[in-house]
Amino acid sequence: MLLQFNLPIPIPIPCFPTSSLIDMGSFQLSRALLGSRRNWVVRSQASLTRFCSSGVIKGVSDTSSPSVHESPSASASEHAVANASEAILKSRTWNEHQLTADQLQFRSLASDFAENELMPFAAQWDEQKHFPVEVLRKAAGLGFGGLYCGHDVGGSGLSRADGAVIFEALAYADVSTTAYLTIHNMCASLIERYGTEDQRQDFLRELTSMDLLASYCLTEPNSGSDAASLQTTARRQAGSTDYILNGEKAFISGGGAADVYLVMARTGEAGPKGISCFYVDKDSKGLSFGRQEDKLGWRSQPTSSVILDDVRVPERCLIGKEGEGFTIAMSALDGGRINIATCSVGGAQFCVDAAQGYVSTRKQFGKAIIDFQNTQFKLADMLTKVQASRCLVLNAATALDSKAPWASASAAMAKRFATDECYNVANDALQLHGGYGYLKDYAVERYVRDLRVHTILEGTNEIMRVVMARHMIKSQA
Ligand SMILES: Cc1cc2nc3c(=O)[nH]c(=O)nc-3n(C[C@H](O)[C@H](O)[C@H](O)COP(=O)(O)OP(=O)(O)OC[C@H]3O[C@@H](n4cnc5c(N)ncnc54)[C@H](O)[C@@H]3O)c2cc1C
C-alpha cells in the first residue's frame, strides 16, 4: 500500500518537497558542519558513497558491504510492504521559517541520511535487537558524532538548536538509534565542556568519529530519581594518584557495547558535592556488564548494568575537579533532555504523517476515514501537540545556547511536555490505524514503544516538574 497525500479534504500539512529531498538539488554543506570539507556537495546516497570511496567523508561506506542492514532477512520480510510505504514519508516541519539557512541544510542532510540509512532498516533492527554501530559511524562521518565539539577534535561545533533540527530529522526515521546517538553526543559534549585541553585532545577524536562509543553512567539500582544519593565509590589508592572504583550502574544505554563509560562516583561526603566524574575504558580490569535488558522499546540499542569491581582509573581520567561530578552530570542532562525531547518530536511527526496517510486511503461506511470530521479534528490536535513540542524544544535549545539562567528549567519543561504529548500523539496514530496499528506490519506500534521510555529516562517527567518548580520558587524569592 502506498500512502496517498491527495486528500479528499485537504489538511494543510506543509511538507519538505519530496523532489528536493530525492534530487537534493545541490547544496553546500555548511562550514560549521564540514569544517575543512566545506566545498563538498552532497546530492544523494550515491554521492555519499562516492565521497566515502574517495576518503572524503569517513565512515560512509558502500552499502553493499555485509551487515544486517543491507538486505532484509526472511524474518523481516513481512515488514517489507509497510517499510516500502514508509520510505516515501519525509520529515516534515512547521518551523522552517524559524530555521537559519545552515539549519535547513543540516536538516536536509539528516533527512537524506535518515531516509537512506535508517528508515529502511529500523524495523529489522528493532525486531532483531541489532545495534547498528556501522551506521552510527556513517552518521559520524557526516559530523553527527560530535555535534557540539570543536573542529580541532573532529567535532562539528554546532549549537543546541542546530542539534535539535538534526536529531528531529533522524528520529523521524528511527527513534531508538537516534536516541543512542544523542547520548553519545551528550558524553562527548561533557568532555568538550569540562575536560582539560589534554583530555579533549586525548579522548574526543575517537568519540567524534565514533570509532569509540560512549555511555553515560549515573543511575544505580538504589539511586534513580534521587541521583545525588549514588553509592558507587572512587577512592584514592594509598601511595598512588589512581582511583579505585566500586559499585554498580543500572540501565546504562550502550552498556556492554560502548567503549567508554562516563561514571559518576562518590569521592567525598554524602550528597551532590561528594560526587566526581570519571572516564572509564571498557577494557579496564574489573569492569563487567550485566545481562542485556529485554525492553519494550529502544531495542536497536543495548541497555545493561555496568559493574565496577576494584576498577583502577588513573587521575588523568577524572573529568573536572573532585566534587564537581554532580554539577557536570546535571549540566550534561540539560542538553540530553532537549535531545530526547526532539527525538520525541521527530517520532511523533512521523506518526502524524503515517496516520494521515492511512486514514486517507482506509474506507469505512463508504468513505475515507479522513472524511469524518472527528478524524480531521484528531489529526489537527495531534499536529498541534507536535508543533507545540517543537517550539518548546527550540526555545529550550536557544536558552541553553545563550546560557540563560532558566536554561535548565526550559530543558525540563520541553522534555516534560514533548515526551508526554508526543507519546500521546503516537498512541493516537496507532488508534487511527485501528487493529492494523497494533500489528508490526505498520511502524506506528514501534514508535509508540520507542517513545514511551522518554517520559522516564534522563529524569522522569515528575522530576522535570520538580526542576521547573524549584526554578519558579527560586526566581520569585
Ligand atoms: C531504557 C532506559 C535507558 C536508560 N539509560 C540510562 C543511561 O544511559 N544512563 C543512566 O544513568 N541512566 C539511564 N536510565 C535510567 C533512568 O534515567 C532512570 O530509570 C530514571 O531516572 C528513573 O529512575 P528509577 O528508574 O530508579 O525510578 P525511581 O526514581 O525509583 O522512580 C519511580 C517513580 O517514582 C517517581 N518519583 C521519584 N521521586 C519522586 C519525587 N520526588 N516526586 C514525585 N515522584 C517521584 C518517579 O517519577 C517514577 O515515576 C535508563 C532507563 C531506561 C528505562
The ligand as a Tripos MOL2 file, in Angstrom:
@<TRIPOS>MOLECULE
LIG
   53    58     1     0     0
SMALL
NO_CHARGES

@<TRIPOS>ATOM
      1 C1         15.8000    2.2220   28.5160 C.3       1 LIG1
      2 C2         16.4690    3.0320   29.5830 C.ar      1 LIG1
      3 C3         17.7060    3.5980   29.3320 C.ar      1 LIG1
      4 C4         18.3600    4.3210   30.3250 C.ar      1 LIG1
      5 N1         19.6060    4.8230   30.0700 N.ar      1 LIG1
      6 C5         20.3140    5.3780   31.0770 C.ar      1 LIG1
      7 C6         21.6790    5.7600   30.8830 C.ar      1 LIG1
      8 O1         22.2300    5.6360   29.7850 O.2       1 LIG1
      9 N2         22.3650    6.2590   31.9300 N.ar      1 LIG1
     10 C7         21.7960    6.4230   33.1510 C.ar      1 LIG1
     11 O2         22.4840    6.8920   34.0510 O.2       1 LIG1
     12 N3         20.5110    6.0720   33.3700 N.ar      1 LIG1
     13 C8         19.7610    5.5470   32.3750 C.ar      1 LIG1
     14 N4         18.4550    5.1670   32.5800 N.ar      1 LIG1
     15 C9         17.8810    5.3020   33.9100 C.3       1 LIG1
     16 C10        16.8150    6.3780   34.0200 C.3       1 LIG1
     17 O3         17.3950    7.6370   33.9390 O.3       1 LIG1
     18 C11        16.0570    6.1200   35.3200 C.3       1 LIG1
     19 O4         15.2820    4.9680   35.1060 O.3       1 LIG1
     20 C12        15.1970    7.2950   35.7470 C.3       1 LIG1
     21 O5         15.9930    8.3950   36.1260 O.3       1 LIG1
     22 C13        14.2560    6.9320   36.8990 C.3       1 LIG1
     23 O6         14.9110    6.2810   37.9330 O.3       1 LIG1
     24 P1         14.2980    4.9060   38.5180 P.3       1 LIG1
     25 O7         14.0510    4.0180   37.3610 O.co2     1 LIG1
     26 O8         15.1810    4.4360   39.5750 O.co2     1 LIG1
     27 O9         12.8820    5.3170   39.0860 O.3       1 LIG1
     28 P2         12.5690    5.8990   40.5630 P.3       1 LIG1
     29 O10        13.4740    7.0420   40.8390 O.co2     1 LIG1
     30 O11        12.5500    4.7760   41.5200 O.co2     1 LIG1
     31 O12        11.1050    6.4630   40.3700 O.3       1 LIG1
     32 C14         9.9330    5.6430   40.3580 C.3       1 LIG1
     33 C15         8.7190    6.5620   40.2120 C.3       1 LIG1
     34 O13         8.6670    7.4570   41.3430 O.3       1 LIG1
     35 C16         8.6190    8.7910   40.8850 C.3       1 LIG1
     36 N5          9.3260    9.6870   41.8110 N.ar      1 LIG1
     37 C17        10.5660    9.5370   42.3300 C.ar      1 LIG1
     38 N6         10.8940   10.5820   43.0910 N.ar      1 LIG1
     39 C18         9.8450   11.4320   43.0490 C.ar      1 LIG1
     40 C19         9.5630   12.7110   43.6140 C.ar      1 LIG1
     41 N7         10.4690   13.3590   44.3630 N.pl3     1 LIG1
     42 N8          8.3810   13.2850   43.3620 N.ar      1 LIG1
     43 C20         7.4680   12.6770   42.5960 C.ar      1 LIG1
     44 N9          7.6750   11.4670   42.0080 N.ar      1 LIG1
     45 C21         8.8420   10.8560   42.2300 C.ar      1 LIG1
     46 C22         9.3030    8.7630   39.5450 C.3       1 LIG1
     47 O14         8.9660    9.8800   38.7400 O.3       1 LIG1
     48 C23         8.8130    7.4430   38.9820 C.3       1 LIG1
     49 O15         7.5320    7.6180   38.4290 O.3       1 LIG1
     50 C24        17.7540    4.4910   31.5870 C.ar      1 LIG1
     51 C25        16.4860    3.9430   31.8190 C.ar      1 LIG1
     52 C26        15.8490    3.2260   30.8470 C.ar      1 LIG1
     53 C27        14.4950    2.6310   31.1190 C.3       1 LIG1
@<TRIPOS>BOND
     1     1     2 1
     2     2     3 ar
     3     2    52 ar
     4     3     4 ar
     5     4     5 ar
     6     4    50 ar
     7     5     6 ar
     8     6     7 ar
     9     6    13 1
    10     7     8 2
    11     7     9 ar
    12     9    10 ar
    13    10    11 2
    14    10    12 ar
    15    12    13 ar
    16    13    14 ar
    17    14    15 1
    18    14    50 ar
    19    15    16 1
    20    16    17 1
    21    16    18 1
    22    18    19 1
    23    18    20 1
    24    20    21 1
    25    20    22 1
    26    22    23 1
    27    23    24 1
    28    24    25 2
    29    24    26 1
    30    24    27 1
    31    27    28 1
    32    28    29 2
    33    28    30 1
    34    28    31 1
    35    31    32 1
    36    32    33 1
    37    33    34 1
    38    33    48 1
    39    34    35 1
    40    35    36 1
    41    35    46 1
    42    36    37 ar
    43    36    45 ar
    44    37    38 ar
    45    38    39 ar
    46    39    40 ar
    47    39    45 ar
    48    40    41 1
    49    40    42 ar
    50    42    43 ar
    51    43    44 ar
    52    44    45 ar
    53    46    47 1
    54    46    48 1
    55    48    49 1
    56    50    51 ar
    57    51    52 ar
    58    52    53 1
@<TRIPOS>SUBSTRUCTURE
     1 LIG1         1 GROUP 0 **** ****
